[in-house]
Amino acid sequence: MAKILITMPDDFLNKVDGLALTEQKSRSQLIREALKTYMHRLSKSQEKSAQKNADILENLIG
């Protein structure tokens, strides 16, 4: 597994660490899960947008 270095404000990091403690997860695990969730939501949003555009095009053509 690769390691990365990110920079964030101290107060935000404190919130991340507090949430990790509450969720009983490591900081890394929490950030990985948050990014996976973000990527999934973005993918779903793009799919909906593509379908909407396809529907508009279909209505224009058909």
Secondary structure, DSSP 8 states (H G I E B T S, - for coil): ---------HHHHHHHHHHHHHHT--HHHHHHHHHHHHHHHHHHHHHHHHHHHHHHHHHHH-
